[in-house]
């Protein structure tokens, strides 16, 4: 069934885009076309929005760890 997911999703996007176009809903037709282009792009290249999201979260986490460093006590306060 997994081998049919990509062609079926493209067919669904094409059908939805055509239906929106026929009903004079150009914004929805363009949105559907953009989603279809994203599906083709992510399938062909392997780059997904989840990968981008994970990279951003890792970058934020790394920056936060570097920003919050433990405050060391001055030598006069140590016992």
PDB file of N, CA, C and O in Angstrom:
ATOM      1  N   UNK A   1       0.814  -1.201   0.000  1.00  0.00           N
ATOM      2  CA  UNK A   1       0.000   0.000   0.000  1.00  0.00           C
ATOM      3  C   UNK A   1       0.854   1.261   0.000  1.00  0.00           C
ATOM      4  O   UNK A   1       0.448   2.294  -0.532  1.00  0.00           O
ATOM      5  N   UNK A   2       2.050   1.172   0.605  1.00  0.00           N
ATOM      6  CA  UNK A   2       2.902   2.353   0.682  1.00  0.00           C
ATOM      7  C   UNK A   2       3.342   2.849  -0.691  1.00  0.00           C
ATOM      8  O   UNK A   2       3.531   4.051  -0.879  1.00  0.00           O
ATOM      9  N   UNK A   3       3.505   1.949  -1.644  1.00  0.00           N
ATOM     10  CA  UNK A   3       3.950   2.372  -2.974  1.00  0.00           C
ATOM     11  C   UNK A   3       2.872   3.166  -3.698  1.00  0.00           C
ATOM     12  O   UNK A   3       3.169   3.838  -4.685  1.00  0.00           O
ATOM     13  N   UNK A   4       1.635   3.106  -3.235  1.00  0.00           N
ATOM     14  CA  UNK A   4       0.544   3.839  -3.869  1.00  0.00           C
ATOM     15  C   UNK A   4       0.286   5.210  -3.233  1.00  0.00           C
ATOM     16  O   UNK A   4      -0.470   6.009  -3.785  1.00  0.00           O
ATOM     17  N   UNK A   5       0.902   5.489  -2.085  1.00  0.00           N
ATOM     18  CA  UNK A   5       0.616   6.736  -1.379  1.00  0.00           C
ATOM     19  C   UNK A   5       1.027   7.976  -2.183  1.00  0.00           C
ATOM     20  O   UNK A   5       0.276   8.951  -2.240  1.00  0.00           O
ATOM     21  N   UNK A   6       2.195   7.945  -2.794  1.00  0.00           N
ATOM     22  CA  UNK A   6       2.665   9.098  -3.568  1.00  0.00           C
ATOM     23  C   UNK A   6       1.782   9.354  -4.793  1.00  0.00           C
ATOM     24  O   UNK A   6       1.322  10.483  -4.966  1.00  0.00           O
ATOM     25  N   UNK A   7       1.525   8.369  -5.641  1.00  0.00           N
ATOM     26  CA  UNK A   7       0.664   8.641  -6.799  1.00  0.00           C
ATOM     27  C   UNK A   7      -0.766   9.022  -6.404  1.00  0.00           C
ATOM     28  O   UNK A   7      -1.379   9.880  -7.040  1.00  0.00           O
ATOM     29  N   UNK A   8      -1.292   8.388  -5.362  1.00  0.00           N
ATOM     30  CA  UNK A   8      -2.646   8.724  -4.923  1.00  0.00           C
ATOM     31  C   UNK A   8      -2.731  10.143  -4.365  1.00  0.00           C
ATOM     32  O   UNK A   8      -3.711  10.847  -4.606  1.00  0.00           O
ATOM     33  N   UNK A   9      -1.713  10.560  -3.625  1.00  0.00           N
ATOM     34  CA  UNK A   9      -1.737  11.927  -3.092  1.00  0.00           C
ATOM     35  C   UNK A   9      -1.614  12.952  -4.220  1.00  0.00           C
ATOM     36  O   UNK A   9      -2.252  14.004  -4.170  1.00  0.00           O
ATOM     37  N   UNK A  10      -0.801  12.656  -5.232  1.00  0.00           N
ATOM     38  CA  UNK A  10      -0.714  13.566  -6.382  1.00  0.00           C
ATOM     39  C   UNK A  10      -2.031  13.616  -7.153  1.00  0.00           C
ATOM     40  O   UNK A  10      -2.453  14.683  -7.597  1.00  0.00           O
ATOM     41  N   UNK A  11      -2.671  12.473  -7.311  1.00  0.00           N
ATOM     42  CA  UNK A  11      -3.967  12.443  -7.994  1.00  0.00           C
ATOM     43  C   UNK A  11      -5.009  13.217  -7.203  1.00  0.00           C
ATOM     44  O   UNK A  11      -5.821  13.936  -7.785  1.00  0.00           O
ATOM     45  N   UNK A  12      -4.995  13.079  -5.886  1.00  0.00           N
ATOM     46  CA  UNK A  12      -5.943  13.817  -5.045  1.00  0.00           C
ATOM     47  C   UNK A  12      -5.696  15.319  -5.148  1.00  0.00           C
ATOM     48  O   UNK A  12      -6.648  16.097  -5.218  1.00  0.00           O
ATOM     49  N   UNK A  13      -4.431  15.737  -5.159  1.00  0.00           N
ATOM     50  CA  UNK A  13      -4.110  17.163  -5.293  1.00  0.00           C
ATOM     51  C   UNK A  13      -4.557  17.690  -6.654  1.00  0.00           C
ATOM     52  O   UNK A  13      -5.087  18.798  -6.747  1.00  0.00           O
ATOM     53  N   UNK A  14      -4.349  16.913  -7.693  1.00  0.00           N
ATOM     54  CA  UNK A  14      -4.772  17.339  -9.038  1.00  0.00           C
ATOM     55  C   UNK A  14      -6.288  17.458  -9.118  1.00  0.00           C
ATOM     56  O   UNK A  14      -6.812  18.426  -9.669  1.00  0.00           O
ATOM     57  N   UNK A  15      -6.991  16.473  -8.567  1.00  0.00           N
ATOM     58  CA  UNK A  15      -8.455  16.507  -8.580  1.00  0.00           C
ATOM     59  C   UNK A  15      -8.990  17.685  -7.768  1.00  0.00           C
ATOM     60  O   UNK A  15      -9.916  18.371  -8.201  1.00  0.00           O
ATOM     61  N   UNK A  16      -8.405  17.918  -6.590  1.00  0.00           N
ATOM     62  CA  UNK A  16      -8.842  19.054  -5.769  1.00  0.00           C
ATOM     63  C   UNK A  16      -8.557  20.373  -6.462  1.00  0.00           C
ATOM     64  O   UNK A  16      -9.402  21.269  -6.466  1.00  0.00           O
ATOM     65  N   UNK A  17      -7.368  20.501  -7.052  1.00  0.00           N
ATOM     66  CA  UNK A  17      -7.029  21.729  -7.753  1.00  0.00           C
ATOM     67  C   UNK A  17      -7.968  21.993  -8.919  1.00  0.00           C
ATOM     68  O   UNK A  17      -8.405  23.125  -9.124  1.00  0.00           O
ATOM     69  N   UNK A  18      -8.278  20.956  -9.679  1.00  0.00           N
ATOM     70  CA  UNK A  18      -9.203  21.103 -10.806  1.00  0.00           C
ATOM     71  C   UNK A  18     -10.600  21.495 -10.323  1.00  0.00           C
ATOM     72  O   UNK A  18     -11.257  22.344 -10.925  1.00  0.00           O
ATOM     73  N   UNK A  19     -11.044  20.873  -9.240  1.00  0.00           N
ATOM     74  CA  UNK A  19     -12.361  21.186  -8.687  1.00  0.00           C
ATOM     75  C   UNK A  19     -12.417  22.628  -8.188  1.00  0.00           C
ATOM     76  O   UNK A  19     -13.394  23.332  -8.444  1.00  0.00           O
ATOM     77  N   UNK A  20     -11.391  23.070  -7.488  1.00  0.00           N
ATOM     78  CA  UNK A  20     -11.352  24.455  -7.020  1.00  0.00           C
ATOM     79  C   UNK A  20     -11.323  25.425  -8.201  1.00  0.00           C
ATOM     80  O   UNK A  20     -11.983  26.464  -8.166  1.00  0.00           O
ATOM     81  N   UNK A  21     -10.571  25.095  -9.236  1.00  0.00           N
ATOM     82  CA  UNK A  21     -10.494  25.953 -10.415  1.00  0.00           C
ATOM     83  C   UNK A  21     -11.850  26.052 -11.110  1.00  0.00           C
ATOM     84  O   UNK A  21     -12.254  27.135 -11.532  1.00  0.00           O
ATOM     85  N   UNK A  22     -12.550  24.932 -11.228  1.00  0.00           N
ATOM     86  CA  UNK A  22     -13.859  24.925 -11.875  1.00  0.00           C
ATOM     87  C   UNK A  22     -14.892  25.719 -11.087  1.00  0.00           C
ATOM     88  O   UNK A  22     -15.833  26.261 -11.666  1.00  0.00           O
ATOM     89  N   UNK A  23     -14.724  25.791  -9.769  1.00  0.00           N
ATOM     90  CA  UNK A  23     -15.655  26.525  -8.914  1.00  0.00           C
ATOM     91  C   UNK A  23     -15.195  27.956  -8.664  1.00  0.00           C
ATOM     92  O   UNK A  23     -15.689  28.612  -7.746  1.00  0.00           O
ATOM     93  N   UNK A  24     -14.267  28.443  -9.459  1.00  0.00           N
ATOM     94  CA  UNK A  24     -13.762  29.823  -9.400  1.00  0.00           C
ATOM     95  C   UNK A  24     -13.163  30.179  -8.039  1.00  0.00           C
ATOM     96  O   UNK A  24     -13.312  31.303  -7.560  1.00  0.00           O
ATOM     97  N   UNK A  25     -12.503  29.233  -7.439  1.00  0.00           N
ATOM     98  CA  UNK A  25     -11.809  29.481  -6.176  1.00  0.00           C
ATOM     99  C   UNK A  25     -10.305  29.429  -6.462  1.00  0.00           C
ATOM    100  O   UNK A  25      -9.633  28.439  -6.171  1.00  0.00           O
ATOM    101  N   UNK A  26      -9.803  30.510  -7.034  1.00  0.00           N
ATOM    102  CA  UNK A  26      -8.406  30.532  -7.489  1.00  0.00           C
ATOM    103  C   UNK A  26      -7.418  30.442  -6.328  1.00  0.00           C
ATOM    104  O   UNK A  26      -6.365  29.820  -6.466  1.00  0.00           O
ATOM    105  N   UNK A  27      -7.738  31.055  -5.187  1.00  0.00           N
ATOM    106  CA  UNK A  27      -6.812  30.985  -4.048  1.00  0.00           C
ATOM    107  C   UNK A  27      -6.629  29.540  -3.584  1.00  0.00           C
ATOM    108  O   UNK A  27      -5.511  29.105  -3.310  1.00  0.00           O
ATOM    109  N   UNK A  28      -7.721  28.814  -3.500  1.00  0.00           N
ATOM    110  CA  UNK A  28      -7.626  27.416  -3.080  1.00  0.00           C
ATOM    111  C   UNK A  28      -6.963  26.561  -4.150  1.00  0.00           C
ATOM    112  O   UNK A  28      -6.236  25.622  -3.827  1.00  0.00           O
ATOM    113  N   UNK A  29      -7.205  26.874  -5.422  1.00  0.00           N
ATOM    114  CA  UNK A  29      -6.555  26.131  -6.506  1.00  0.00           C
ATOM    115  C   UNK A  29      -5.044  26.348  -6.462  1.00  0.00           C
ATOM    116  O   UNK A  29      -4.276  25.404  -6.646  1.00  0.00           O
ATOM    117  N   UNK A  30      -4.616  27.584  -6.219  1.00  0.00           N
ATOM    118  CA  UNK A  30      -3.177  27.868  -6.122  1.00  0.00           C
ATOM    119  C   UNK A  30      -2.566  27.218  -4.888  1.00  0.00           C
ATOM    120  O   UNK A  30      -1.443  26.717  -4.943  1.00  0.00           O
ATOM    121  N   UNK A  31      -3.298  27.222  -3.774  1.00  0.00           N
ATOM    122  CA  UNK A  31      -2.807  26.565  -2.562  1.00  0.00           C
ATOM    123  C   UNK A  31      -2.649  25.062  -2.796  1.00  0.00           C
ATOM    124  O   UNK A  31      -1.661  24.461  -2.375  1.00  0.00           O
ATOM    125  N   UNK A  32      -3.616  24.474  -3.458  1.00  0.00           N
ATOM    126  CA  UNK A  32      -3.541  23.049  -3.774  1.00  0.00           C
ATOM    127  C   UNK A  32      -2.371  22.762  -4.713  1.00  0.00           C
ATOM    128  O   UNK A  32      -1.677  21.758  -4.549  1.00  0.00           O
ATOM    129  N   UNK A  33      -2.150  23.628  -5.686  1.00  0.00           N
ATOM    130  CA  UNK A  33      -1.003  23.453  -6.589  1.00  0.00           C
ATOM    131  C   UNK A  33       0.312  23.569  -5.823  1.00  0.00           C
ATOM    132  O   UNK A  33       1.249  22.815  -6.084  1.00  0.00           O
ATOM    133  N   UNK A  34       0.387  24.513  -4.876  1.00  0.00           N
ATOM    134  CA  UNK A  34       1.603  24.667  -4.076  1.00  0.00           C
ATOM    135  C   UNK A  34       1.862  23.424  -3.228  1.00  0.00           C
ATOM    136  O   UNK A  34       3.008  22.993  -3.098  1.00  0.00           O
ATOM    137  N   UNK A  35       0.830  22.856  -2.663  1.00  0.00           N
ATOM    138  CA  UNK A  35       0.989  21.626  -1.882  1.00  0.00           C
ATOM    139  C   UNK A  35       1.439  20.482  -2.791  1.00  0.00           C
ATOM    140  O   UNK A  35       2.275  19.669  -2.396  1.00  0.00           O
ATOM    141  N   UNK A  36       0.895  20.418  -3.991  1.00  0.00           N
ATOM    142  CA  UNK A  36       1.324  19.399  -4.945  1.00  0.00           C
ATOM    143  C   UNK A  36       2.789  19.551  -5.332  1.00  0.00           C
ATOM    144  O   UNK A  36       3.515  18.563  -5.437  1.00  0.00           O
ATOM    145  N   UNK A  37       3.220  20.792  -5.544  1.00  0.00           N
ATOM    146  CA  UNK A  37       4.634  21.046  -5.865  1.00  0.00           C
ATOM    147  C   UNK A  37       5.511  20.629  -4.699  1.00  0.00           C
ATOM    148  O   UNK A  37       6.572  20.039  -4.902  1.00  0.00           O
ATOM    149  N   UNK A  38       5.079  20.930  -3.473  1.00  0.00           N
ATOM    150  CA  UNK A  38       5.845  20.517  -2.290  1.00  0.00           C
ATOM    151  C   UNK A  38       5.934  18.993  -2.210  1.00  0.00           C
ATOM    152  O   UNK A  38       6.990  18.457  -1.874  1.00  0.00           O
ATOM    153  N   UNK A  39       4.849  18.294  -2.510  1.00  0.00           N
ATOM    154  CA  UNK A  39       4.876  16.833  -2.487  1.00  0.00           C
ATOM    155  C   UNK A  39       5.895  16.271  -3.471  1.00  0.00           C
ATOM    156  O   UNK A  39       6.651  15.357  -3.142  1.00  0.00           O
ATOM    157  N   UNK A  40       5.907  16.826  -4.683  1.00  0.00           N
ATOM    158  CA  UNK A  40       6.864  16.367  -5.683  1.00  0.00           C
ATOM    159  C   UNK A  40       8.286  16.695  -5.247  1.00  0.00           C
ATOM    160  O   UNK A  40       9.175  15.850  -5.353  1.00  0.00           O
ATOM    161  N   UNK A  41       8.512  17.914  -4.758  1.00  0.00           N
ATOM    162  CA  UNK A  41       9.848  18.334  -4.320  1.00  0.00           C
ATOM    163  C   UNK A  41      10.359  17.440  -3.192  1.00  0.00           C
ATOM    164  O   UNK A  41      11.488  16.953  -3.247  1.00  0.00           O
ATOM    165  N   UNK A  42       9.528  17.223  -2.170  1.00  0.00           N
ATOM    166  CA  UNK A  42       9.985  16.422  -1.035  1.00  0.00           C
ATOM    167  C   UNK A  42      10.194  14.964  -1.426  1.00  0.00           C
ATOM    168  O   UNK A  42      11.061  14.293  -0.867  1.00  0.00           O
ATOM    169  N   UNK A  43       9.417  14.471  -2.370  1.00  0.00           N
ATOM    170  CA  UNK A  43       9.593  13.083  -2.808  1.00  0.00           C
ATOM    171  C   UNK A  43      10.874  12.925  -3.616  1.00  0.00           C
ATOM    172  O   UNK A  43      11.592  11.938  -3.457  1.00  0.00           O
ATOM    173  N   UNK A  44      11.159  13.878  -4.468  1.00  0.00           N
ATOM    174  CA  UNK A  44      12.338  13.772  -5.334  1.00  0.00           C
ATOM    175  C   UNK A  44      13.645  14.056  -4.599  1.00  0.00           C
ATOM    176  O   UNK A  44      14.657  13.413  -4.875  1.00  0.00           O
ATOM    177  N   UNK A  45      13.639  15.011  -3.668  1.00  0.00           N
ATOM    178  CA  UNK A  45      14.886  15.402  -3.010  1.00  0.00           C
ATOM    179  C   UNK A  45      15.087  14.744  -1.658  1.00  0.00           C
ATOM    180  O   UNK A  45      16.222  14.574  -1.213  1.00  0.00           O
ATOM    181  N   UNK A  46      14.006  14.373  -1.004  1.00  0.00           N
ATOM    182  CA  UNK A  46      14.122  13.810   0.337  1.00  0.00           C
ATOM    183  C   UNK A  46      14.117  14.863   1.421  1.00  0.00           C
ATOM    184  O   UNK A  46      14.126  14.524   2.605  1.00  0.00           O
ATOM    185  N   UNK A  47      14.102  16.137   1.049  1.00  0.00           N
ATOM    186  CA  UNK A  47      14.036  17.213   2.043  1.00  0.00           C
ATOM    187  C   UNK A  47      12.582  17.447   2.429  1.00  0.00           C
ATOM    188  O   UNK A  47      11.724  17.639   1.567  1.00  0.00           O
ATOM    189  N   UNK A  48      12.313  17.430   3.720  1.00  0.00           N
ATOM    190  CA  UNK A  48      10.947  17.636   4.181  1.00  0.00           C
ATOM    191  C   UNK A  48      10.905  18.787   5.168  1.00  0.00           C
ATOM    192  O   UNK A  48      11.936  19.233   5.671  1.00  0.00           O
ATOM    193  N   UNK A  49       9.710  19.254   5.435  1.00  0.00           N
ATOM    194  CA  UNK A  49       9.548  20.321   6.422  1.00  0.00           C
ATOM    195  C   UNK A  49       9.898  19.824   7.823  1.00  0.00           C
ATOM    196  O   UNK A  49      10.341  20.613   8.658  1.00  0.00           O
ATOM    197  N   UNK A  50       9.709  18.549   8.094  1.00  0.00           N
ATOM    198  CA  UNK A  50      10.067  17.996   9.393  1.00  0.00           C
ATOM    199  C   UNK A  50      11.575  18.085   9.615  1.00  0.00           C
ATOM    200  O   UNK A  50      12.017  18.379  10.725  1.00  0.00           O
ATOM    201  N   UNK A  51      12.369  17.834   8.575  1.00  0.00           N
ATOM    202  CA  UNK A  51      13.825  17.973   8.691  1.00  0.00           C
ATOM    203  C   UNK A  51      14.201  19.414   8.995  1.00  0.00           C
ATOM    204  O   UNK A  51      15.047  19.669   9.852  1.00  0.00           O
ATOM    205  N   UNK A  52      13.582  20.352   8.302  1.00  0.00           N
ATOM    206  CA  UNK A  52      13.858  21.770   8.533  1.00  0.00           C
ATOM    207  C   UNK A  52      13.468  22.163   9.957  1.00  0.00           C
ATOM    208  O   UNK A  52      14.211  22.878  10.630  1.00  0.00           O
ATOM    209  N   UNK A  53      12.309  21.701  10.416  1.00  0.00           N
ATOM    210  CA  UNK A  53      11.847  21.998  11.772  1.00  0.00           C
ATOM    211  C   UNK A  53      12.831  21.448  12.794  1.00  0.00           C
ATOM    212  O   UNK A  53      13.170  22.139  13.756  1.00  0.00           O
ATOM    213  N   UNK A  54      13.295  20.216  12.603  1.00  0.00           N
ATOM    214  CA  UNK A  54      14.245  19.620  13.540  1.00  0.00           C
ATOM    215  C   UNK A  54      15.556  20.392  13.566  1.00  0.00           C
ATOM    216  O   UNK A  54      16.146  20.556  14.633  1.00  0.00           O
ATOM    217  N   UNK A  55      16.027  20.871  12.415  1.00  0.00           N
ATOM    218  CA  UNK A  55      17.248  21.669  12.365  1.00  0.00           C
ATOM    219  C   UNK A  55      17.081  22.975  13.135  1.00  0.00           C
ATOM    220  O   UNK A  55      17.986  23.393  13.858  1.00  0.00           O
ATOM    221  N   UNK A  56      15.925  23.620  12.983  1.00  0.00           N
ATOM    222  CA  UNK A  56      15.665  24.880  13.686  1.00  0.00           C
ATOM    223  C   UNK A  56      15.605  24.635  15.185  1.00  0.00           C
ATOM    224  O   UNK A  56      16.169  25.411  15.956  1.00  0.00           O
ATOM    225  N   UNK A  57      14.934  23.573  15.611  1.00  0.00           N
ATOM    226  CA  UNK A  57      14.825  23.274  17.042  1.00  0.00           C
ATOM    227  C   UNK A  57      16.192  22.966  17.632  1.00  0.00           C
ATOM    228  O   UNK A  57      16.499  23.420  18.734  1.00  0.00           O
ATOM    229  N   UNK A  58      17.016  22.207  16.927  1.00  0.00           N
ATOM    230  CA  UNK A  58      18.373  21.913  17.406  1.00  0.00           C
ATOM    231  C   UNK A  58      19.203  23.185  17.516  1.00  0.00           C
ATOM    232  O   UNK A  58      19.968  23.343  18.467  1.00  0.00           O
ATOM    233  N   UNK A  59      19.060  24.093  16.554  1.00  0.00           N
ATOM    234  CA  UNK A  59      19.792  25.351  16.589  1.00  0.00           C
ATOM    235  C   UNK A  59      19.358  26.209  17.782  1.00  0.00           C
ATOM    236  O   UNK A  59      20.196  26.794  18.467  1.00  0.00           O
ATOM    237  N   UNK A  60      18.064  26.278  18.024  1.00  0.00           N
ATOM    238  CA  UNK A  60      17.561  27.049  19.168  1.00  0.00           C
ATOM    239  C   UNK A  60      18.029  26.430  20.468  1.00  0.00           C
ATOM    240  O   UNK A  60      18.439  27.143  21.384  1.00  0.00           O
ATOM    241  N   UNK A  61      17.972  25.105  20.560  1.00  0.00           N
ATOM    242  CA  UNK A  61      18.411  24.417  21.774  1.00  0.00           C
ATOM    243  C   UNK A  61      19.889  24.653  22.039  1.00  0.00           C
ATOM    244  O   UNK A  61      20.284  24.886  23.181  1.00  0.00           O
ATOM    245  N   UNK A  62      20.712  24.595  20.993  1.00  0.00           N
ATOM    246  CA  UNK A  62      22.148  24.833  21.142  1.00  0.00           C
ATOM    247  C   UNK A  62      22.409  26.265  21.592  1.00  0.00           C
ATOM    248  O   UNK A  62      23.240  26.494  22.470  1.00  0.00           O
ATOM    249  N   UNK A  63      21.712  27.226  21.004  1.00  0.00           N
ATOM    250  CA  UNK A  63      21.888  28.624  21.389  1.00  0.00           C
ATOM    251  C   UNK A  63      21.452  28.858  22.832  1.00  0.00           C
ATOM    252  O   UNK A  63      22.088  29.621  23.558  1.00  0.00           O
ATOM    253  N   UNK A  64      20.371  28.205  23.248  1.00  0.00           N
ATOM    254  CA  UNK A  64      19.885  28.368  24.618  1.00  0.00           C
ATOM    255  C   UNK A  64      20.879  27.774  25.612  1.00  0.00           C
ATOM    256  O   UNK A  64      21.109  28.357  26.672  1.00  0.00           O
ATOM    257  N   UNK A  65      21.473  26.625  25.288  1.00  0.00           N
ATOM    258  CA  UNK A  65      22.469  26.027  26.186  1.00  0.00           C
ATOM    259  C   UNK A  65      23.698  26.916  26.315  1.00  0.00           C
ATOM    260  O   UNK A  65      24.271  27.034  27.398  1.00  0.00           O
ATOM    261  N   UNK A  66      24.103  27.539  25.218  1.00  0.00           N
ATOM    262  CA  UNK A  66      25.264  28.425  25.274  1.00  0.00           C
ATOM    263  C   UNK A  66      24.946  29.720  26.013  1.00  0.00           C
ATOM    264  O   UNK A  66      25.820  30.295  26.662  1.00  0.00           O
ATOM    265  N   UNK A  67      23.705  30.178  25.920  1.00  0.00           N
ATOM    266  CA  UNK A  67      23.317  31.434  26.561  1.00  0.00           C
ATOM    267  C   UNK A  67      23.217  31.269  28.071  1.00  0.00           C
ATOM    268  O   UNK A  67      23.641  32.150  28.820  1.00  0.00           O
ATOM    269  N   UNK A  68      22.665  30.157  28.521  1.00  0.00           N
ATOM    270  CA  UNK A  68      22.481  29.919  29.946  1.00  0.00           C
ATOM    271  C   UNK A  68      23.622  29.046  30.439  1.00  0.00           C
ATOM    272  O   UNK A  68      23.538  27.818  30.416  1.00  0.00           O
ATOM    273  N   UNK A  69      24.656  29.678  30.870  1.00  0.00           N
ATOM    274  CA  UNK A  69      25.798  28.956  31.428  1.00  0.00           C
ATOM    275  C   UNK A  69      25.737  29.100  32.951  1.00  0.00           C
ATOM    276  O   UNK A  69      25.269  30.120  33.458  1.00  0.00           O
ATOM    277  N   UNK A  70      26.200  28.099  33.671  1.00  0.00           N
ATOM    278  CA  UNK A  70      26.171  28.213  35.134  1.00  0.00           C
ATOM    279  C   UNK A  70      27.033  29.382  35.593  1.00  0.00           C
ATOM    280  O   UNK A  70      28.147  29.590  35.112  1.00  0.00           O
ATOM    281  N   UNK A  71      26.492  30.123  36.519  1.00  0.00           N
ATOM    282  CA  UNK A  71      27.219  31.274  37.061  1.00  0.00           C
ATOM    283  C   UNK A  71      28.174  30.759  38.131  1.00  0.00           C
ATOM    284  O   UNK A  71      27.764  30.107  39.091  1.00  0.00           O
ATOM    285  N   UNK A  72      29.435  31.060  37.950  1.00  0.00           N
ATOM    286  CA  UNK A  72      30.434  30.617  38.907  1.00  0.00           C
ATOM    287  C   UNK A  72      30.521  31.610  40.050  1.00  0.00           C
ATOM    288  O   UNK A  72      30.368  32.815  39.852  1.00  0.00           O
ATOM    289  N   UNK A  73      30.764  31.099  41.241  1.00  0.00           N
ATOM    290  CA  UNK A  73      30.908  31.959  42.407  1.00  0.00           C
ATOM    291  C   UNK A  73      32.290  32.598  42.388  1.00  0.00           C
ATOM    292  O   UNK A  73      33.271  31.964  41.999  1.00  0.00           O
ATOM    293  N   UNK A  74      32.361  33.855  42.808  1.00  0.00           N
ATOM    294  CA  UNK A  74      33.699  34.469  42.924  1.00  0.00           C
ATOM    295  C   UNK A  74      34.533  33.728  43.968  1.00  0.00           C
ATOM    296  O   UNK A  74      33.982  33.076  44.854  1.00  0.00           O
ATOM    297  N   UNK A  75      35.848  33.826  43.865  1.00  0.00           N
ATOM    298  CA  UNK A  75      36.756  33.104  44.751  1.00  0.00           C
ATOM    299  C   UNK A  75      36.553  33.499  46.199  1.00  0.00           C
ATOM    300  O   UNK A  75      36.766  32.662  47.076  1.00  0.00           O
ATOM    301  N   UNK A  76      36.152  34.725  46.502  1.00  0.00           N
ATOM    302  CA  UNK A  76      35.975  35.167  47.882  1.00  0.00           C
ATOM    303  C   UNK A  76      34.762  34.506  48.554  1.00  0.00           C
ATOM    304  O   UNK A  76      34.722  34.457  49.783  1.00  0.00           O
ATOM    305  N   UNK A  77      33.788  34.003  47.817  1.00  0.00           N
ATOM    306  CA  UNK A  77      32.612  33.387  48.395  1.00  0.00           C
ATOM    307  C   UNK A  77      32.762  31.879  48.558  1.00  0.00           C
ATOM    308  O   UNK A  77      31.946  31.258  49.240  1.00  0.00           O
ATOM    309  N   UNK A  78      33.759  31.286  47.963  1.00  0.00           N
ATOM    310  CA  UNK A  78      33.940  29.841  48.074  1.00  0.00           C
ATOM    311  C   UNK A  78      34.529  29.492  49.435  1.00  0.00           C
ATOM    312  O   UNK A  78      35.329  30.261  49.968  1.00  0.00           O
ATOM    313  N   UNK A  79      34.155  28.355  50.009  1.00  0.00           N
ATOM    314  CA  UNK A  79      34.660  27.941  51.314  1.00  0.00           C
ATOM    315  C   UNK A  79      35.520  26.732  51.192  1.00  0.00           C
ATOM    316  O   UNK A  79      36.036  26.238  52.194  1.00  0.00           O
TER     317      UNK A  79
END
